[in-house]
């Protein structure tokens, strides 16, 4: 059985290390992209809900104020 020389062994260790490093970097990048997308989606949903709530309050406030103003005229 033939054994690898010291040069070939170092080369293989470096290649394996680089492959693991690249895979780890890709994993971190995908994880970061997922977090950013989820924050954007949830942030947009929260902004939309906030806008709807303000609209509901404005409509409710206007209707309430209209009744108050109408009752003063009587």
DAVENHU-V260926 format. One record per run of one state. SS is the DSSP state (A for helix, B for strand, O for the rest). FROM is the first residue (numbers start at 0). TO is the last residue. If there is no record, write none. Layout:
# DAVENHU-V260926
SS | FROM | TO
SS | FROM | TO
This chain:
# DAVENHU-V260926
O | 0 | 4
A | 5 | 72
O | 73 | 73
